[in-house]
Every structure is written in structure tokens, then in C-alpha cells.
Amino acid sequence: MSELTARAQELDAADELAGTRKQFVLDDVVYLDGNSLGALPAAVPGRVDDVVRRQWGALRIRSWDESGWWTAPERIGDRIAPLVGAAAGQIVVGDSTSVNVFKALVGAVRLVSGTGRDEILVDATTFPTDGYIAESAARMTGCALRAVTPAEVPDALSGRTAAVLLNHVDYRTGRLHDLPSLTAAVHAAGAVAVWDLCHSAGALPVGLDEHGVDLAVGCTYKYLNGGPGSPAYLYVRRDLQDRFDSPLPGWNSHAEPFGMRPGYEPAAGALRGRVGTPDILSMLALEAALEVWDGVSIEAVRTKSLALTDFFLECVSAYVPEGRVESLTPLAHRERGSQVALRCDDAGDVMKRLIERGVVGDFRHPDVLRFGFTPLYVGFGDVERAARVLAETLGDLAG
């Protein structure tokens, strides 16, 4: 047994979150792709069966009231709230991340209407869809759009800036951006801060309320394990809710949804973020998935996440010949999310071979291997095995 294998066993034995692994449907594959799609929580299939057979099949339309379907978007939003550092009543679940980015960004510009602000700043390193949505939002609001890196934001801010859209964690590199200081800089300039939390929610503390974030969005199928295409969420800070003007007003966000009035009057609170009929099957699957967080603190998750990524980088350094891979993920804990991105020649072929050998990560064009670490079900033995198999794979290709 190698020294690193023995270390992994010791770390797993001392892991306070080790018991949560049994709440997921897993096999002997090392699954390091939870930053794209989280593993299936074991409680979800039974809950979905009940929703389909009893709630839909037997109760039918009565389930909107008797099974709580109608209040699901806010109820599940309140379940997510502690994981992103928000008090209840500020998050509504529904629609996709892209739709919520559009709602948030146009709503952000409308919050400062009449002030002469006519520019939106967008993270130049963002996931492509956020950029597409930002371009459309700029056209709709008559704003100019400027792409800047998060590090450039403080100097790019001006009296023209209406809103700034940023990613908390870079999806390619796993770099964690400084949400508190960037939010403060945006506010000092009189602009509105909109954060995309897709790669941080469920992996590390966010502190939306603590740091005064205005608006935020995120998906639920990564570290929140809600399932493929599970609904996203929208956070609207409480003191902004009565001024939040969604560009997608729907009957579900009407103050009197069943009044069927021709004129729109927005509901109070976070309900303004709703649009149409909730996606009940996916939404209630997500609600079941979130039960794995009962008794788990996001701080404990963050502690383990950093330990896992530290150990992975150590194992890669020990096993992989020097110069064969390059880490794009910062070493500093304050700058690291819950993934490690390695630049590697022939990365696409390398990842294909890793998956064939039971180590599942993913590939990002043109040369990046991404490994996501979900502390609720990834252990230190998984980490050591993944690095060892990576080294073996690279050795086979070199030979």
C-alpha cells in the first residue's frame, strides 16, 4: 500500500461527512462530474413515484392544494436559502438558469431606471449563455454591453454602469471570485450586482444576505443534485422586492393569479420572480433531493471540499510526470471553488480513457480536464484512485 493510499484511508475514516454517501445511488465508479450533474439521491425515485401515482394519478387537480404544488416554488426556495446564505422569503424556484439570468439582468437595469445609467458589464469569462442573455438584455434595455474580467470590474465601473453580471466560480478553471469585495465595488458605483451561483451553491458558503447581493440566480442539478434539467432559482433581496420589475410577467406572478384580469399587477415578495405554471415533477424531485442536506452545514462541506481538492492536487503531483498536466485552478483556498481543472494535451482522448477506466470527469474544449468534487459523496479514496488512474492513462498514451 502506498503512502498516499494509506493517507486516503485515514482521511476517510476521520471524515464527518462520510455517512452522507449512503444517501446517494452510487457504484464503484469514481464520479467527479457533480459540477455538471450531481448523483442521484436515494430518496428521489420513491418520491417521484408518489408524485406520479398518488398525487397526479389519484388526487389529480386536488394536488395543487392538498399536495402543496402551488406553494412549491417558494417552499423549495426557502429550503435552498440557507445553502446560499439567505433568509426565507427571497428565493423562488422555477424556469432555467438562462431564463432567470434574463429576468435578473433586465430587472437590475430597471431598478436604476431614470438615473442615466446605460451600460451593463458582463463577466468576459462567463458561461456562454450568460453572455448571450446579457447581449439580449442590453438590446432590450437600450444599454451598451461591455465584457470585462472580474479582476477588471472595479476599474471598469463608472457613473454609466447600471448592472454587473458575474460568475461566483469560473466554470472552466474553478477559480472562485471575490463576491464580497466585487459586490461592494458595484454598490459604491451606484450599480446593481447580479451573481450566477451555478458552480458555488451547495459547494461553499455564498453569503447573499451578509454581503448585500442584489440579485442572484443558480441551477440545482450540480452540487444540489436536483437531476437533469431540474429548475433553477432566482434570489431577490428583500428590500428590492417591491421594486423588482420582471421582464417576464406571468399569471403565476400576478397578485391575483386566478382573477384572470387583463391588467398585470405583480404579487408581493419573491413571487414576482414566478412566470408560468411550475414544473411540478422536476420541482418535487428537487425537493426530495434537498433532504440530503438535513443536518449538514455548508461550512463542513467547504472544509471537506478544500481538503479533497488539496489532496487531489498532491496526488496528481506525486503520480503524474512533471510537465504532463498543468493546473488552471488556483492553489489559494480563497480563490478556489470545488473543482480542479487540468490543462493537458489530447485532453478529449484522455478523458474518454479515464471514463472507460471508471473515473468520470469531463472535457472542455480545447485542452481542459475538469474534475468536480462533491463532498457529500466523494471520498479521499476516490481522489487518490482518480489521480493514480490519470497517471496510468497518461503513461499508456506516452508509451
DAVEN-V639376 format. One record per backbone hydrogen bond with DSSP energy under -0.5 kcal/mol. NH is the residue of the N-H (numbers start at 1). CO is the residue of the C=O. If there is no record, write none. Layout:
NH,CO  NH,CO
This chain:
6,2  7,3  8,4  9,5  10,6  11,7  12,8  13,9  14,10  15,12  18,15  20,17  21,18  22,19  23,20  24,21  25,40  26,24  30,358  31,29  32,30  32,360  36,33  37,33  38,221  41,39  42,23  44,41  47,43  48,44  49,45  50,46  51,47  52,48  53,49  54,50  55,50  56,51  57,52  58,54  59,54  60,55  62,59  63,60  64,61  65,62  66,62  67,63  68,65  69,63  70,64  72,69  75,71  76,72  77,73  78,74  79,75  80,76  81,77  82,78  83,80  84,80  84,81  85,82  86,81  90,87  92,234  93,73  94,232  100,96  101,97  102,98  103,99  104,100  105,101  106,102  107,103  108,104  109,105  110,106  111,107  112,108  112,109  113,110  115,112  118,160  119,160  120,144  121,163  122,146  123,165  124,148  126,123  130,127  131,127  132,128  133,129  134,130  135,131  136,132  137,133  138,134  139,135  140,136  141,137  142,138  142,139  143,138  144,118  146,120  148,122  148,146  152,149  153,149  153,150  156,152  156,153  157,153  161,158  162,119  163,119  164,192  165,121  166,164  166,194  168,196  170,175  174,170  176,335  177,168  177,175  179,177  182,178  183,179  184,180  185,181  186,182  187,183  188,184  189,185  190,187  191,186  192,162  194,164  194,192  195,215  196,166  197,195  197,217  200,197  201,197  202,83  203,200  204,200  208,84  209,85  210,85  211,207  212,209  213,208  214,193  215,193  216,235  217,195  218,233  225,222  226,220  230,227  232,95  233,218  234,92  235,216  236,90  237,214  240,237  241,237  241,238  243,240  244,240  244,241  246,244  252,275  253,250  253,275  254,251  255,265  257,254  259,256  260,256  260,257  267,253  270,89  271,268  272,269  273,270  274,271  280,278  283,279  284,280  285,281  286,282  287,283  288,284  289,285  290,286  291,288  292,289  293,290  294,291  296,293  301,297  302,298  303,299  304,300  305,301  306,302  307,303  308,304  309,305  310,306  311,307  312,308  313,309  314,310  315,311  316,312  317,313  318,314  319,315  320,316  324,321  326,343  328,341  329,341  335,332  336,333  337,174  340,371  341,173  342,340  342,369  343,326  344,367  345,324  347,344  350,346  351,347  352,348  353,349  354,350  355,351  356,352  357,353  358,355  359,354  360,30  360,358  361,359  362,370  364,368  368,364  369,342  370,362  370,368  371,340  372,32  373,338  374,372  375,373  377,374  378,374  383,379  384,380  385,381  386,382  387,383  388,384  389,385  390,386  391,387  392,388  393,389  394,390  395,391  396,392  397,393  398,394  399,395
